[in-house]
Amino acid sequence: MTNSKPPIWRDSLFWQIATQVIAVVLAISIVVILGMNLNRNLRQLGINFGFDFLQQQASFDIGETPINYSPTDNYIRALLIGLLNSLKIAVTGIILTTIVGITAGIARLSDNWLVRNISSVYVEIFRNTPLLLQLLFWYFSVFLNFPKVDNKVSVLGVFGFSQNGIEVFGVNFSPEFATLLLGLTFYTGAFIAEIVRGGIKSVAKGQWEAGRSLGLKPGLVMRFVIFPQALRVIIPPLTSQYLNLTKNSSLAIAIGYPDVYFVASTTFNQTGKAVEVMLLIMFTYLILSLFISLMMNLLNRSVQIKER
């Protein structure tokens, strides 16, 4: 008796591979068709598509430059300055908003009435008001009303406040940077607080009782028993908030902080290369988002329970 193989169209593995191949071919075809259509329309308008303009002189100044820059540099250098400024706000914002979010999330479960309600008020206010309005509030109502540089307020010789920004350990942060950082931190932190609270609540109450039965104090139970288990629930939605923070940093243009979107907008206004500049911005934020997702997926994989 011979074993005959079933027809290939009845093989589920064949259809899985075929479906993926068809999807890839369709996606590539759509991109090619859109690209050809875009190029044809630009030519009809007498506009040549290309990125040669990046080698031209930028001819505009940038307020904050983490590396050397002058208006005589080309647009590549200018966009690099904007990218570095975006990375600076994204990295610092992710660190600070994580601290604020975790603290507020744990505080919402505190047995202390005052701590619990202060955290609740913070979350409800910052989560339910638009980020743009919060940025404008911080900028015009707070930082621009600080005393003049000559009358700088100093706290313990560590912190300083003036219209020149905030000074921490001798390092000065401009009003624009400080506004964007605080706005993104407190806004995103309010959402992270709810994620943390939900993650902690998802851990069975028996885990609390088990920790206390070992003689651990409540703080140690949270640190060594509850929070590590809650991370499995916290990290996936936390990734989305990190991505939102990075993309929301483009609102920097509203307060004049020279991030990559701000510099790209100036580049577009001077060169008229709308399509090319928009593609550069999209590609930049796509790379940043994919990198954050990759790092968070690796972290998420490390905290999952390993089944035997």
C-alpha positions as YAML, in Angstrom:
chain: A
units: angstrom
residues:
- id: 1
  name: MET
  ca: [0.00, 0.00, 0.00]
- id: 2
  name: THR
  ca: [1.51, 3.32, -1.10]
- id: 3
  name: ASN
  ca: [1.14, 6.58, 0.81]
- id: 4
  name: SER
  ca: [0.00, 9.28, -1.58]
- id: 5
  name: LYS
  ca: [0.60, 12.90, -0.65]
- id: 6
  name: PRO
  ca: [-2.45, 15.17, -0.61]
- id: 7
  name: PRO
  ca: [-2.70, 17.79, -3.38]
- id: 8
  name: ILE
  ca: [-0.69, 20.92, -2.72]
- id: 9
  name: TRP
  ca: [-3.82, 23.09, -2.63]
- id: 10
  name: ARG
  ca: [-4.94, 21.12, 0.42]
- id: 11
  name: ASP
  ca: [-1.71, 21.81, 2.31]
- id: 12
  name: SER
  ca: [-2.25, 24.53, 4.96]
- id: 13
  name: LEU
  ca: [1.47, 25.42, 4.98]
- id: 14
  name: PHE
  ca: [1.31, 26.11, 1.22]
- id: 15
  name: TRP
  ca: [-1.58, 28.53, 1.66]
- id: 16
  name: GLN
  ca: [0.16, 30.31, 4.56]
- id: 17
  name: ILE
  ca: [3.27, 30.90, 2.46]
- id: 18
  name: ALA
  ca: [1.25, 31.78, -0.64]
- id: 19
  name: THR
  ca: [-0.84, 34.31, 1.27]
- id: 20
  name: GLN
  ca: [2.27, 36.04, 2.62]
- id: 21
  name: VAL
  ca: [3.90, 36.13, -0.81]
- id: 22
  name: ILE
  ca: [0.76, 37.60, -2.38]
- id: 23
  name: ALA
  ca: [0.53, 40.22, 0.38]
- id: 24
  name: VAL
  ca: [4.17, 41.25, -0.13]
- id: 25
  name: VAL
  ca: [3.74, 41.45, -3.92]
- id: 26
  name: LEU
  ca: [0.59, 43.56, -3.53]
- id: 27
  name: ALA
  ca: [2.29, 45.90, -1.06]
- id: 28
  name: ILE
  ca: [5.30, 46.40, -3.34]
- id: 29
  name: SER
  ca: [3.02, 46.91, -6.34]
- id: 30
  name: ILE
  ca: [1.01, 49.58, -4.54]
- id: 31
  name: VAL
  ca: [4.17, 51.43, -3.49]
- id: 32
  name: VAL
  ca: [5.56, 51.29, -7.05]
- id: 33
  name: ILE
  ca: [2.27, 52.49, -8.57]
- id: 34
  name: LEU
  ca: [1.99, 55.36, -6.09]
- id: 35
  name: GLY
  ca: [5.62, 56.30, -6.69]
- id: 36
  name: MET
  ca: [5.20, 56.35, -10.47]
- id: 37
  name: ASN
  ca: [1.99, 58.35, -10.16]
- id: 38
  name: LEU
  ca: [3.69, 60.84, -7.83]
- id: 39
  name: ASN
  ca: [6.66, 61.25, -10.18]
- id: 40
  name: ARG
  ca: [4.37, 61.76, -13.19]
- id: 41
  name: ASN
  ca: [2.28, 64.39, -11.38]
- id: 42
  name: LEU
  ca: [5.38, 66.27, -10.21]
- id: 43
  name: ARG
  ca: [6.76, 66.33, -13.75]
- id: 44
  name: GLN
  ca: [3.48, 67.71, -15.07]
- id: 45
  name: LEU
  ca: [3.88, 70.52, -12.54]
- id: 46
  name: GLY
  ca: [7.45, 71.09, -13.63]
- id: 47
  name: ILE
  ca: [8.90, 69.84, -10.33]
- id: 48
  name: ASN
  ca: [11.81, 67.44, -10.27]
- id: 49
  name: PHE
  ca: [11.80, 64.82, -7.53]
- id: 50
  name: GLY
  ca: [15.13, 64.36, -5.76]
- id: 51
  name: PHE
  ca: [17.18, 64.96, -2.65]
- id: 52
  name: ASP
  ca: [19.96, 67.06, -4.20]
- id: 53
  name: PHE
  ca: [18.76, 70.05, -2.18]
- id: 54
  name: LEU
  ca: [20.18, 68.45, 0.98]
- id: 55
  name: GLN
  ca: [23.66, 69.51, -0.14]
- id: 56
  name: GLN
  ca: [22.63, 73.16, -0.45]
- id: 57
  name: GLN
  ca: [23.42, 75.78, 2.19]
- id: 58
  name: ALA
  ca: [20.74, 75.90, 4.88]
- id: 59
  name: SER
  ca: [21.05, 79.66, 5.52]
- id: 60
  name: PHE
  ca: [19.04, 79.65, 8.74]
- id: 61
  name: ASP
  ca: [20.00, 79.59, 12.38]
- id: 62
  name: ILE
  ca: [18.98, 76.99, 14.97]
- id: 63
  name: GLY
  ca: [18.48, 77.98, 18.59]
- id: 64
  name: GLU
  ca: [19.79, 74.81, 20.25]
- id: 65
  name: THR
  ca: [22.69, 72.93, 18.69]
- id: 66
  name: PRO
  ca: [24.16, 69.91, 20.51]
- id: 67
  name: ILE
  ca: [26.96, 69.84, 17.91]
- id: 68
  name: ASN
  ca: [28.66, 72.62, 15.97]
- id: 69
  name: TYR
  ca: [26.43, 74.27, 13.38]
- id: 70
  name: SER
  ca: [26.31, 77.50, 11.42]
- id: 71
  name: PRO
  ca: [23.90, 78.84, 8.76]
- id: 72
  name: THR
  ca: [26.56, 78.15, 6.13]
- id: 73
  name: ASP
  ca: [26.22, 74.39, 6.71]
- id: 74
  name: ASN
  ca: [24.02, 72.31, 4.42]
- id: 75
  name: TYR
  ca: [20.53, 70.99, 5.05]
- id: 76
  name: ILE
  ca: [21.88, 67.56, 6.03]
- id: 77
  name: ARG
  ca: [23.70, 69.14, 8.96]
- id: 78
  name: ALA
  ca: [20.62, 71.14, 9.93]
- id: 79
  name: LEU
  ca: [18.38, 68.06, 9.87]
- id: 80
  name: LEU
  ca: [20.97, 66.16, 11.92]
- id: 81
  name: ILE
  ca: [20.75, 68.90, 14.57]
- id: 82
  name: GLY
  ca: [16.98, 68.51, 14.62]
- id: 83
  name: LEU
  ca: [17.27, 64.73, 14.90]
- id: 84
  name: LEU
  ca: [19.69, 64.99, 17.83]
- id: 85
  name: ASN
  ca: [17.33, 67.41, 19.58]
- id: 86
  name: SER
  ca: [14.44, 64.98, 19.02]
- id: 87
  name: LEU
  ca: [16.49, 62.10, 20.41]
- id: 88
  name: LYS
  ca: [17.44, 64.18, 23.43]
- id: 89
  name: ILE
  ca: [13.82, 64.95, 24.27]
- id: 90
  name: ALA
  ca: [12.68, 61.39, 23.54]
- id: 91
  name: VAL
  ca: [15.30, 59.62, 25.67]
- id: 92
  name: THR
  ca: [15.01, 62.05, 28.58]
- id: 93
  name: GLY
  ca: [11.22, 62.05, 28.35]
- id: 94
  name: ILE
  ca: [10.97, 58.24, 28.37]
- id: 95
  name: ILE
  ca: [13.14, 58.04, 31.49]
- id: 96
  name: LEU
  ca: [11.30, 60.75, 33.41]
- id: 97
  name: THR
  ca: [7.81, 59.72, 32.36]
- id: 98
  name: THR
  ca: [8.52, 56.15, 33.46]
- id: 99
  name: ILE
  ca: [9.51, 57.40, 36.92]
- id: 100
  name: VAL
  ca: [6.47, 59.69, 37.16]
- id: 101
  name: GLY
  ca: [4.06, 57.07, 35.81]
- id: 102
  name: ILE
  ca: [5.21, 54.25, 38.07]
- id: 103
  name: THR
  ca: [5.20, 56.52, 41.11]
- id: 104
  name: ALA
  ca: [1.71, 57.85, 40.37]
- id: 105
  name: GLY
  ca: [0.38, 54.39, 39.54]
- id: 106
  name: ILE
  ca: [1.57, 52.90, 42.83]
- id: 107
  name: ALA
  ca: [0.39, 56.00, 44.70]
- id: 108
  name: ARG
  ca: [-3.14, 55.46, 43.35]
- id: 109
  name: LEU
  ca: [-3.22, 52.18, 45.29]
- id: 110
  name: SER
  ca: [-1.81, 53.68, 48.48]
- id: 111
  name: ASP
  ca: [-3.61, 53.22, 51.79]
- id: 112
  name: ASN
  ca: [-2.90, 56.88, 52.53]
- id: 113
  name: TRP
  ca: [-6.01, 58.90, 51.63]
- id: 114
  name: LEU
  ca: [-4.09, 62.08, 50.76]
- id: 115
  name: VAL
  ca: [-1.47, 60.37, 48.58]
- id: 116
  name: ARG
  ca: [-4.12, 58.32, 46.77]
- id: 117
  name: ASN
  ca: [-6.32, 61.32, 45.97]
- id: 118
  name: ILE
  ca: [-3.48, 63.61, 44.94]
- id: 119
  name: SER
  ca: [-2.38, 60.97, 42.46]
- id: 120
  name: SER
  ca: [-5.95, 60.57, 41.20]
- id: 121
  name: VAL
  ca: [-6.35, 64.31, 40.66]
- id: 122
  name: TYR
  ca: [-3.04, 64.44, 38.76]
- id: 123
  name: VAL
  ca: [-4.03, 61.56, 36.49]
- id: 124
  name: GLU
  ca: [-7.49, 62.91, 35.70]
- id: 125
  name: ILE
  ca: [-6.30, 66.45, 34.97]
- id: 126
  name: PHE
  ca: [-3.33, 65.63, 32.77]
- id: 127
  name: ARG
  ca: [-4.95, 62.70, 31.01]
- id: 128
  name: ASN
  ca: [-8.13, 64.59, 30.07]
- id: 129
  name: THR
  ca: [-6.69, 67.86, 28.74]
- id: 130
  name: PRO
  ca: [-5.03, 68.25, 25.31]
- id: 131
  name: LEU
  ca: [-1.25, 68.04, 25.27]
- id: 132
  name: LEU
  ca: [-0.93, 71.16, 23.12]
- id: 133
  name: LEU
  ca: [-2.81, 73.23, 25.69]
- id: 134
  name: GLN
  ca: [-0.59, 71.87, 28.44]
- id: 135
  name: LEU
  ca: [2.52, 72.84, 26.49]
- id: 136
  name: LEU
  ca: [1.22, 76.37, 25.92]
- id: 137
  name: PHE
  ca: [0.35, 76.64, 29.62]
- id: 138
  name: TRP
  ca: [3.82, 75.56, 30.73]
- id: 139
  name: TYR
  ca: [5.48, 77.91, 28.25]
- id: 140
  name: PHE
  ca: [3.46, 81.12, 28.53]
- id: 141
  name: SER
  ca: [2.12, 80.86, 32.08]
- id: 142
  name: VAL
  ca: [5.15, 79.34, 33.81]
- id: 143
  name: PHE
  ca: [8.51, 79.69, 32.08]
- id: 144
  name: LEU
  ca: [7.98, 83.09, 30.48]
- id: 145
  name: ASN
  ca: [6.89, 84.42, 33.88]
- id: 146
  name: PHE
  ca: [10.06, 83.34, 35.64]
- id: 147
  name: PRO
  ca: [12.24, 86.19, 36.97]
- id: 148
  name: LYS
  ca: [14.81, 87.77, 34.69]
- id: 149
  name: VAL
  ca: [18.29, 86.31, 34.48]
- id: 150
  name: ASP
  ca: [19.70, 88.95, 36.83]
- id: 151
  name: ASN
  ca: [17.14, 87.94, 39.49]
- id: 152
  name: LYS
  ca: [17.53, 84.19, 39.10]
- id: 153
  name: VAL
  ca: [16.00, 82.14, 41.90]
- id: 154
  name: SER
  ca: [18.35, 79.49, 43.29]
- id: 155
  name: VAL
  ca: [17.33, 76.52, 45.44]
- id: 156
  name: LEU
  ca: [20.13, 75.08, 47.60]
- id: 157
  name: GLY
  ca: [22.59, 76.07, 44.92]
- id: 158
  name: VAL
  ca: [21.43, 73.09, 42.86]
- id: 159
  name: PHE
  ca: [18.38, 74.32, 40.97]
- id: 160
  name: GLY
  ca: [17.99, 77.73, 39.37]
- id: 161
  name: PHE
  ca: [14.96, 79.34, 37.73]
- id: 162
  name: SER
  ca: [14.92, 82.28, 35.35]
- id: 163
  name: GLN
  ca: [13.58, 83.32, 31.96]
- id: 164
  name: ASN
  ca: [16.70, 81.67, 30.57]
- id: 165
  name: GLY
  ca: [15.25, 78.32, 31.62]
- id: 166
  name: ILE
  ca: [16.02, 75.83, 34.37]
- id: 167
  name: GLU
  ca: [19.53, 75.24, 35.66]
- id: 168
  name: VAL
  ca: [20.32, 71.88, 37.27]
- id: 169
  name: PHE
  ca: [23.79, 71.27, 38.70]
- id: 170
  name: GLY
  ca: [25.17, 74.04, 36.51]
- id: 171
  name: VAL
  ca: [23.57, 72.71, 33.32]
- id: 172
  name: ASN
  ca: [21.03, 75.08, 31.79]
- id: 173
  name: PHE
  ca: [17.93, 73.85, 29.97]
- id: 174
  name: SER
  ca: [16.19, 76.34, 27.72]
- id: 175
  name: PRO
  ca: [12.53, 77.28, 28.35]
- id: 176
  name: GLU
  ca: [11.54, 75.50, 25.12]
- id: 177
  name: PHE
  ca: [13.29, 72.25, 26.04]
- id: 178
  name: ALA
  ca: [12.03, 72.35, 29.63]
- id: 179
  name: THR
  ca: [8.47, 73.08, 28.48]
- id: 180
  name: LEU
  ca: [8.40, 70.19, 26.03]
- id: 181
  name: LEU
  ca: [10.05, 67.82, 28.49]
- id: 182
  name: LEU
  ca: [7.69, 68.63, 31.37]
- id: 183
  name: GLY
  ca: [4.63, 68.62, 29.12]
- id: 184
  name: LEU
  ca: [5.41, 65.22, 27.60]
- id: 185
  name: THR
  ca: [6.50, 63.77, 30.95]
- id: 186
  name: PHE
  ca: [3.40, 64.67, 32.93]
- id: 187
  name: TYR
  ca: [0.97, 64.02, 30.08]
- id: 188
  name: THR
  ca: [2.34, 60.59, 29.19]
- id: 189
  name: GLY
  ca: [2.99, 59.80, 32.85]
- id: 190
  name: ALA
  ca: [-0.74, 60.09, 33.57]
- id: 191
  name: PHE
  ca: [-1.48, 57.32, 31.06]
- id: 192
  name: ILE
  ca: [1.39, 55.18, 32.33]
- id: 193
  name: ALA
  ca: [0.05, 55.56, 35.87]
- id: 194
  name: GLU
  ca: [-3.20, 53.89, 34.85]
- id: 195
  name: ILE
  ca: [-1.30, 51.15, 33.04]
- id: 196
  name: VAL
  ca: [0.78, 50.49, 36.15]
- id: 197
  name: ARG
  ca: [-2.29, 50.51, 38.38]
- id: 198
  name: GLY
  ca: [-4.06, 48.04, 36.11]
- id: 199
  name: GLY
  ca: [-0.99, 45.80, 35.97]
- id: 200
  name: ILE
  ca: [-0.66, 45.70, 39.76]
- id: 201
  name: LYS
  ca: [-4.37, 45.01, 40.19]
- id: 202
  name: SER
  ca: [-4.07, 42.06, 37.80]
- id: 203
  name: VAL
  ca: [-1.77, 40.24, 40.25]
- id: 204
  name: ALA
  ca: [-3.72, 37.85, 42.47]
- id: 205
  name: LYS
  ca: [-4.32, 38.98, 46.05]
- id: 206
  name: GLY
  ca: [-2.83, 35.72, 47.22]
- id: 207
  name: GLN
  ca: [0.57, 37.02, 46.14]
- id: 208
  name: TRP
  ca: [0.25, 39.90, 48.62]
- id: 209
  name: GLU
  ca: [-0.68, 37.48, 51.37]
- id: 210
  name: ALA
  ca: [2.20, 35.17, 50.46]
- id: 211
  name: GLY
  ca: [4.65, 38.06, 50.65]
- id: 212
  name: ARG
  ca: [3.36, 39.23, 54.01]
- id: 213
  name: SER
  ca: [3.45, 35.67, 55.37]
- id: 214
  name: LEU
  ca: [7.19, 35.69, 54.69]
- id: 215
  name: GLY
  ca: [7.53, 38.73, 56.94]
- id: 216
  name: LEU
  ca: [8.16, 41.22, 54.13]
- id: 217
  name: LYS
  ca: [7.11, 44.84, 54.56]
- id: 218
  name: PRO
  ca: [4.54, 46.22, 52.07]
- id: 219
  name: GLY
  ca: [7.24, 48.09, 50.14]
- id: 220
  name: LEU
  ca: [9.33, 44.96, 49.74]
- id: 221
  name: VAL
  ca: [6.29, 42.92, 48.74]
- id: 222
  name: MET
  ca: [5.61, 45.44, 45.97]
- id: 223
  name: ARG
  ca: [9.24, 45.51, 44.87]
- id: 224
  name: PHE
  ca: [10.09, 41.82, 44.88]
- id: 225
  name: VAL
  ca: [6.74, 40.02, 44.52]
- id: 226
  name: ILE
  ca: [3.99, 42.11, 42.94]
- id: 227
  name: PHE
  ca: [5.70, 44.48, 40.50]
- id: 228
  name: PRO
  ca: [7.83, 41.85, 38.71]
- id: 229
  name: GLN
  ca: [4.66, 39.85, 38.01]
- id: 230
  name: ALA
  ca: [2.78, 42.97, 36.93]
- id: 231
  name: LEU
  ca: [5.43, 43.77, 34.31]
- id: 232
  name: ARG
  ca: [4.00, 41.09, 32.03]
- id: 233
  name: VAL
  ca: [0.81, 43.13, 31.82]
- id: 234
  name: ILE
  ca: [2.42, 46.58, 31.97]
- id: 235
  name: ILE
  ca: [5.06, 46.41, 29.24]
- id: 236
  name: PRO
  ca: [2.89, 45.89, 26.08]
- id: 237
  name: PRO
  ca: [0.74, 49.02, 26.60]
- id: 238
  name: LEU
  ca: [3.78, 50.85, 27.98]
- id: 239
  name: THR
  ca: [5.37, 50.45, 24.54]
- id: 240
  name: SER
  ca: [2.48, 52.34, 22.96]
- id: 241
  name: GLN
  ca: [2.97, 55.24, 25.40]
- id: 242
  name: TYR
  ca: [6.68, 55.46, 24.61]
- id: 243
  name: LEU
  ca: [5.81, 55.59, 20.92]
- id: 244
  name: ASN
  ca: [3.20, 58.27, 21.57]
- id: 245
  name: LEU
  ca: [5.71, 60.34, 23.52]
- id: 246
  name: THR
  ca: [8.23, 60.17, 20.70]
- id: 247
  name: LYS
  ca: [5.71, 61.16, 18.05]
- id: 248
  name: ASN
  ca: [4.05, 63.81, 20.24]
- id: 249
  name: SER
  ca: [7.42, 65.53, 20.52]
- id: 250
  name: SER
  ca: [6.67, 66.96, 17.06]
- id: 251
  name: LEU
  ca: [4.43, 69.46, 18.87]
- id: 252
  name: ALA
  ca: [7.69, 71.21, 19.74]
- id: 253
  name: ILE
  ca: [7.03, 73.43, 16.74]
- id: 254
  name: ALA
  ca: [4.28, 75.16, 18.75]
- id: 255
  name: ILE
  ca: [6.79, 76.51, 21.28]
- id: 256
  name: GLY
  ca: [9.81, 76.92, 19.01]
- id: 257
  name: TYR
  ca: [11.95, 73.98, 20.12]
- id: 258
  name: PRO
  ca: [14.09, 72.98, 17.10]
- id: 259
  name: ASP
  ca: [13.36, 69.27, 16.82]
- id: 260
  name: VAL
  ca: [13.56, 67.36, 13.53]
- id: 261
  name: TYR
  ca: [10.01, 68.35, 12.53]
- id: 262
  name: PHE
  ca: [10.71, 72.03, 13.23]
- id: 263
  name: VAL
  ca: [13.92, 72.00, 11.17]
- id: 264
  name: ALA
  ca: [12.26, 69.99, 8.40]
- id: 265
  name: SER
  ca: [9.41, 72.51, 8.21]
- id: 266
  name: THR
  ca: [11.89, 75.35, 7.79]
- id: 267
  name: THR
  ca: [13.70, 73.32, 5.13]
- id: 268
  name: PHE
  ca: [10.44, 72.78, 3.23]
- id: 269
  name: ASN
  ca: [9.53, 76.47, 3.39]
- id: 270
  name: GLN
  ca: [12.89, 77.44, 1.90]
- id: 271
  name: THR
  ca: [13.27, 74.73, -0.74]
- id: 272
  name: GLY
  ca: [9.67, 73.94, -1.65]
- id: 273
  name: LYS
  ca: [10.53, 70.23, -1.58]
- id: 274
  name: ALA
  ca: [7.34, 69.20, 0.22]
- id: 275
  name: VAL
  ca: [7.23, 65.55, -0.82]
- id: 276
  name: GLU
  ca: [10.91, 64.86, -0.17]
- id: 277
  name: VAL
  ca: [10.86, 66.55, 3.24]
- id: 278
  name: MET
  ca: [7.68, 64.73, 4.30]
- id: 279
  name: LEU
  ca: [9.25, 61.42, 3.27]
- id: 280
  name: LEU
  ca: [12.31, 62.20, 5.37]
- id: 281
  name: ILE
  ca: [10.16, 63.02, 8.39]
- id: 282
  name: MET
  ca: [8.06, 59.88, 7.97]
- id: 283
  name: PHE
  ca: [11.18, 57.72, 7.59]
- id: 284
  name: THR
  ca: [12.78, 59.29, 10.68]
- id: 285
  name: TYR
  ca: [9.80, 58.70, 12.96]
- id: 286
  name: LEU
  ca: [9.33, 55.22, 11.51]
- id: 287
  name: ILE
  ca: [12.92, 54.24, 12.37]
- id: 288
  name: LEU
  ca: [12.61, 55.69, 15.88]
- id: 289
  name: SER
  ca: [9.32, 53.86, 16.48]
- id: 290
  name: LEU
  ca: [10.64, 50.55, 15.17]
- id: 291
  name: PHE
  ca: [13.72, 50.81, 17.38]
- id: 292
  name: ILE
  ca: [11.63, 51.53, 20.48]
- id: 293
  name: SER
  ca: [9.29, 48.66, 19.62]
- id: 294
  name: LEU
  ca: [12.24, 46.30, 19.16]
- id: 295
  name: MET
  ca: [13.77, 47.21, 22.53]
- id: 296
  name: MET
  ca: [10.44, 46.90, 24.34]
- id: 297
  name: ASN
  ca: [9.67, 43.56, 22.67]
- id: 298
  name: LEU
  ca: [13.01, 42.22, 23.89]
- id: 299
  name: LEU
  ca: [12.23, 43.50, 27.38]
- id: 300
  name: ASN
  ca: [8.75, 42.01, 27.25]
- id: 301
  name: ARG
  ca: [10.17, 38.65, 26.20]
- id: 302
  name: SER
  ca: [12.57, 38.67, 29.14]
- id: 303
  name: VAL
  ca: [9.84, 39.13, 31.77]
- id: 304
  name: GLN
  ca: [7.46, 36.49, 30.43]
- id: 305
  name: ILE
  ca: [7.05, 33.24, 32.34]
- id: 306
  name: LYS
  ca: [9.10, 30.52, 30.68]
- id: 307
  name: GLU
  ca: [6.99, 27.37, 30.25]
- id: 308
  name: ARG
  ca: [8.68, 24.00, 30.60]
...
